[in-house]
Amino acid sequence: MPSLRIGVLGCADIALRRILPAMAAADGVEIAAVAGRDAARAEAELRAGKHVLTEKPLTTDLERTRDLFALASESNLVLTENVLFVHHPHHETVRQWVADRLIGELRSFQAEFAILRLPGTDIRYDGGLGGGALFDTSVYPVRAALYFLGPELDVVRAMLHSTAGHTVDTAGSALLSRPDGVRRPPDVRPRPRLRLALHAVGECRTHHRRPGFHTPGRPPAAGPVRASLRNADGAAGRRRSSGRRCKGVRAVGGRQGRPDGIDLQQARLVHDIGASAAVRHG
């Protein structure tokens, strides 16, 4: 049986720690090439008839991103960014809880992503490589909002903050809303720990999760990731333990010819946050 040959465009340290080892260990997968993220390379691979998994953001230009996704769709190929957390079975459980109205009518959803304060030479401070809080980290809370709330989200207001000595934004927040009034205030900022926190509020219960991101250089915590529901009085309700995390290769492989548009919706929202944000320096 022929192997699935994969070329990876864009490798932060998570590629060395997690993605490439997981791909190399998967049955029938061969890592054929590794290179920096480049929109021209992605286009060339699509025109050569190859699926493309790329570092996020695919590009920092919305029109260029639209053109590449259109090319992939016309060619019946997969073009996707490496946003893996949404493929964890835990999230499907929570999304089902929301759909089944176990927390009542959904009123708001809050997502926050924070990372370790980085050395000044880190590539995430390089605007030419898609660095900064907006392009490098806001995709996580934005993607979580799209996953749980659907595509009909618009930016109400936004704020970006640039720390002295840096040419890119280093923190920010935004308020998004969908037509029925459910709001999502995302937040991205440097923090002492690495985490993604999700908090869904309903009329009678809340769901709160802090998933298993871990500090680089330290092993991940053993055991399953847990989700919980709390009643309006704060009492613990239903709990759910999820299975193991890795679904990366299968998540990409199952989408041939069926682009779902969520990557492009994410790019649109990130663009709109940047275009509408007030910027503070200091």
Secondary structure as GFF3:
##gff-version 3
##sequence-region A 1 282
A	DSSP	beta_strand	4	9	.	.	.	ID=ss1
A	DSSP	alpha_helix	13	14	.	.	.	ID=ss2
A	DSSP	pi_helix	15	19	.	.	.	ID=ss3
A	DSSP	alpha_helix	20	25	.	.	.	ID=ss4
A	DSSP	beta_strand	29	35	.	.	.	ID=ss5
A	DSSP	alpha_helix	39	47	.	.	.	ID=ss6
A	DSSP	beta_strand	52	54	.	.	.	ID=ss7
A	DSSP	alpha_helix	62	74	.	.	.	ID=ss8
A	DSSP	beta_strand	79	81	.	.	.	ID=ss9
A	DSSP	three_ten_helix	85	87	.	.	.	ID=ss10
A	DSSP	alpha_helix	89	99	.	.	.	ID=ss11
A	DSSP	beta_strand	106	115	.	.	.	ID=ss12
A	DSSP	three_ten_helix	123	125	.	.	.	ID=ss13
A	DSSP	three_ten_helix	127	129	.	.	.	ID=ss14
A	DSSP	pi_helix	133	137	.	.	.	ID=ss15
A	DSSP	alpha_helix	139	149	.	.	.	ID=ss16
A	DSSP	beta_strand	154	162	.	.	.	ID=ss17
A	DSSP	beta_strand	171	177	.	.	.	ID=ss18
A	DSSP	beta_strand	183	184	.	.	.	ID=ss19
A	DSSP	beta_strand	186	190	.	.	.	ID=ss20
A	DSSP	beta_strand	195	202	.	.	.	ID=ss21
A	DSSP	beta_strand	205	209	.	.	.	ID=ss22
A	DSSP	beta_strand	226	231	.	.	.	ID=ss23
A	DSSP	beta_strand	236	241	.	.	.	ID=ss24
A	DSSP	alpha_helix	248	253	.	.	.	ID=ss25
A	DSSP	alpha_helix	262	276	.	.	.	ID=ss26
A	DSSP	beta_strand	278	281	.	.	.	ID=ss27
###
